[in-house]
Amino acid sequence: MQNDLECGDIVAGVYRIDTVLGRGADCTVFSAEHTVTGMSFAVKWLRPKLAGTDATQRLIHEARAMMRVHHPNIVRLRDLECDRGTVFLVMDWCRGVSLKNYLHDYRMDVANAVSVLLPSIRGAAAAHGRRVVHRDVKPENIIVSERQGKRDQETVLIDFGASLIEDEIEEGSALLHEICGTPFYMAPEQIRGNEPVDGRCDQYGFACVLYEMIEGKKAFSEENLGLAMSQKLEGRPAPFRQQKIPRRLQWIIRKALEPSPHRRFANMTEFADVLEPYRARGRRSSIRTQH
């Protein structure tokens, strides 16, 4: 895949490109080193062939959303730069693995799952406080990392490419009804596309993720996407079966998965607060699964 960048290339005069961290439809993410300070960053590079298209405006929008939020569990934007005829983001490099890959290798009990996910839920609450809605919460967009100076894993929410900045959108704008996200984690109002979305769609996404962490499978049909969409719209998540889960925690997750956003928790902070009693205390560990 042609990125017009290779290992060792220097962009914006100071960022030396190293390895590929991930690829998306429009961008490639590289690790990079600042040639003066020696600090490591992640560079989200828009492919030059897309320069000047809607993809450029989406990346600039992502930068504007990220600049609003400063929270330890939200990836931090350091700069928006231009070089070689395209634009790119310079972000903190969240060292670790995606929650998707982490769940492939490890299984967690209820307390561990809540403890690992809760920091990024708090981060999303901070984003909502700045009128930024992520709209694409899923395991691939959550990084599990061990922070320097801390003993346990924490999660960081990344990739604000689908985000909505609520106070920059005019009332009645089509952007409020835009269908975007990842089907298995999208809220029903995102699927319907006939009503405006707000931070409660992120709450729904986190509830889908937490269910998957606890049960080891998705909350809705994995084999049939059409059936999964019907189950979402009708409010029929799969029952809890794999572990002994406190009844109130089951109720909390089901409430966050209500098909009507008005029946969920009022905001992300309330959702985080009701989850708080179920987090582990002290050192946590995960058990590697056998494949």
Secondary structure by P-SEA (a helix, b strand, c coil): ccccccccccccccccccccccccccbbbbbbbcccccbbbbbbcccccccccaaaaaaaaaaaaaaacccccccccccccccccbbbbbccccccccaaaaaacccccaaaaaaaaaaaaaaaaaaaaacccccccccccbbbbbcccccbbbbbbcccccccccccccccccccccccccccccccccccccccccaaaaaaaaaaaaaaaaacccccccccaaaaaaaaaaccccccccccccaaaaaaaaaaaccccccccccaaaaaaaacccccccbbbbbbbcc
